Amino acid sequence: MNSFAFTKWMLWLVLFFLIAPFSIVFITAFSDDNSLLFPPSSYSVRWLLSVMQTEIFVSSLITSLWLGFGATAIALVFGVPAAYALQRYPVPETEWIRTLLTSPLIIPGLVIGVALLKQFVLLGGNSVNLALLAGHAALVLPYAVRVVGASLANLPRDIEDAAFSLGASRAQVFWRVVLPNVRGGLAAATVLAFINSFNHVPVSLFLTGPGITTLPIRMLLHMESSYDPSIAALSMLVILFSMVFVFVTERVLGLSRYM
């Protein structure tokens, strides 16, 4: 077997390893059985219709959506200026600051969940909604800083100097020169931040309260009491939603043209 044939078979093996679990979920989502079986004995869309009409799933989806969009917006608002400052105005402690900002990605999520529970709920007396939003924003902030910072590192500073020489203010340079040229970084940061917030479990597990549950936590709770195909149907809908979100972000911000 030559090297080309070997690499081709390895490619197909990797693709099968990645796609096979999702294929099982998609097939099981159309099961007509009362328990989670593969392959199903019969097929229908009743479990898909059921999860879309179940109030606890719908309310949890709404919670995950506003939480994901809100945390992503906060991360971009604070992370993009921080990335710009670290890239354009470095100080001796710049690398230590970058490491500190990346710490939410390094520290186990369960540890972060306990720490945020003590800070926002037990000590601060804040609402569950505020604690969840702040916790998720802290978790996805590193994506904004790191990804946008990488795009800024590839942006020649001469472009900004030319704008300054033509009379533009710092604010004008930032909004009209810098941000349009790092659209790829903004798109990548948006996708990574939202998807991670939407699917995050450990922090949400500690910060959710009565009547406020994110969709991943609701799915875990449902599997503890039921073993029906509704969880496969819901998983398929989440996969499709994630794919659509990435596609829309690509079309709006042009991710592939800038990365």
N, C-alpha and C positions, 0 to 999 in steps of 0.2 A: 504494500500500500504506500503510494507516494505521499509527500507532505501535504499536497493540496487536498487529496481525498480525506486524509486524517483530519485536517482543520475543518473541512466541510461537515464531516460527521460529528465533530465536537460541537460545531455551531448548532446543528440540529438537535443534539443532545441537550445543550444548554437551553434552547428554545422550548423543547419539550418539558424540561424541568421547571421552567418558569410558567408556561402556559397551562400545563396539565391541571394544577389545582383550580385555576379559574374556570377551566372547561367543566370540571366536576360541579362547581358551584352553579354555573349557568344551566347545566342540564338538570340538576336537582331542583332549581328554582321553578321549573315547569312540572314538578311532580304532582300527581293527584293523590298520593298516599297520605296517610295520617301521621306517618313517622318519617324521619330523615333516612332514606334508603338510597343506595346507588348500586346499579341503575334503577330508576323508578319503574314500578310495574305498570303505571299508566301516567298520562300526561294531561295537564290542564293549566290554566292561568289563575286558578282560584286562590292560590297562596299569594300571588302578586297583587291581586285585587284586595285580598284580605289585609296585607300590611299597609297598603295605601289608604285603607279606611279605618285602621286601628289608631285611636286617638293618642295612645301613649307613644307610638312610634312617630307619628306626625309631630307631636309637641317636642319630642326629643330631637327630631331632625331640625326643627326651627331653632331650638337652642344651639345646636352644633353649628348651624349656618351663621346666626348672628355673632356667635362667639368666634368663629373662624374669620369672618370678614372684619369684625371689630379688632381682634388681636393683630391681624395682618395690617390693618390701617395704622394702628398705634405703632407697630414695629417699623413700618416704613417712615412714619412721621419723625420718630426719634432716631431710627437706625441710619437713614440716608444722610442727614447732617453729621452724625457721629462718624460715619465712614468717610465723608468728605474731609472732616477735620483731621482724622487720623492719617489720611493720605496726603493732604496738602500742607498740613502744619504739624509735622512729626516732632515729638519730644523724646528725650532719652528713655522714657517709660512707655513708649508707644507699643512695643511688643507685649509688655506686661498688661497693658490695657486691653489689647486684642485678645490675649489669653483669658482675661477676666470676663470679657464680653462673650467669649465662647463657652464659658463654664457651664451654662445650662444644657449644652449638648454633651458634655463630658460626665457630669454628675448624674448618677442614676435617677430616673424619674420619681421613684418612690421616696427618695431622700428629699427631692425638691418639693414633692407633694406634702410631706410632713412639715417641712420648713414653712411653706406658704400657708398651711393650715394654722400653724402657731402664730404667724405674723398677721395675717389678714382677718382671720375669724376669731380665734381664741383670745388674742391680745388686742387686736385693733377693733374688734366688735363690728367689722364691716359686713355688708350683706353678701350672700352667696354669689349673686350675680357679679358684683364688683370683684370679689376674690377670684372667681373663675376668669374674668376678663383680664385682670392684672396678671394672674398666673400664666395664662396662655400667651399673653403679650411678651412676658419675660422669656418664655420658652422659644418663641419664634424670632425674637430680636436678633440673635446671632446670625440668622440667615440674611437679614437685611444688611447687617454690618459687613459680613464676610463677602457675600456675593456682589453687592454693590461696590464694595471696596476693591474687589478684583477687577471690575469694569473700570473703575476710576484709575487703577494702576495702568491700564492700557490706553487711557485717554491722554494725549500729549498736552502738557501744560501750556504749550505755545498757543493753543486755541484760546485759552482763557486770557493769556497776556495780550493777544491781538484784540480781544473784545475790550479789555481794560484800556488799551491805547486808543480805541475809537470812542472812548467816553462812557462806556457802560459801567454801571455801579456793580458792587459785589452781588447784590440781590439779583440784578438783571442777568449777570453772568451765570449765576447758579441756576436760575429758572429757564433762561433762554438758550444757554450754551451747554451747561453741564448735563442737566437732566435729559434733554433730547438725545444726547450722545451716549447715555448709559441706559437706554431703554431696554436693552437686552438683559442687563443686570437687574433692573426693576422687575421685568417680567419673570425672570428666574426666581427672584426673591419672593415675589407674590405667590407663585405656584408652590414653592417649597414651604413657605410660611403657612399658607391656607391649608394645604393638604396635611401638614403635620399637626396643625391645631385641630382640624376636623376629625382626625383619626386618633388623637392622643388619648391614652387611657390612664396612666399612673397618676398624673396630677389631678385630672378630673375625678378620679376615684376618691380622692381625699377632700376635694372642694365642693362636690355636688351636695345638695341638701334636699329636704322634702319638697317635692313638686318641681325640682330643677335637676334634670338628668340629661346628659349628652347622649347622642345616638350610640356610640360604642359601648358606653356603660349600660344603656338599656338593652343592647343586644346580649351582653354578658349576663345580665340579670334574667333575661328571657330564657337563655340556654340552661340556666340552673334549674328552671321549673318545667320547661317544655323541650321536647326534642322533635318538633315538627318542621316541615320544609319552609316555614315562614322565615326562618333565619337565613336560609339559602336565598330566598326571594329578596329579602332585604339586602343581603350582601351583594347580590347582582345589581340592584338599583344603586347601591353606593359605588360600586365599580364603574357603572355607566356614568354616574354623576361626576366622578373624578375625571374620567376621560373627557367628558364634555367640557368641564372647567378648564382643563389643560388646553383643549382645542380652541376654546373661545379666547383664552389668554394669548395663545399663539397668534390668532387672527387679529386681535385688537392691538397687542403690543409688538407683534412681529418677533417672537423669540428666536426662531431659526435664522432670521436674517442678521441678527446681531451677536449670536453666541457661536 
